[in-house]
Amino acid sequence: MENKKKMPLWVLLAFSNIKRRSSALWLIAASALFTLYCIPVAQYFRGLPWLEKIFLIDDWSWFAMMLAITAWYWLCLKWIDSNDFWGELEKQ
């Protein structure tokens, strides 16, 4: 993707291979779902072995990282929407 219309680097890095808004929304939805999965549920329900096998994450670091990444994708989507840049991306 060429940087013709002065797209900021932080937006270019997030959506470098995404050409349509629907694809960006799918990416944000998947990131939001994985963010919810990263809540350390097993930490609060000790003694349920089946729950500990499903929810492997036992600290809040993954949740914090995924929350930041999802917010970054959302801000990039808002920047592209406000600058009407989807037409430029679809041409490439």
Protein Blocks (a to p, Z undefined) as FASTA:
>chain_A
ZZfkopafklmmmmmmbcbfklmmmmmmmmmmmmmmmpcfklmmghiaklmmmmmcfcfk
lmmmmmmmmmmmmmmmmmmmmnopmlmmmmZZ
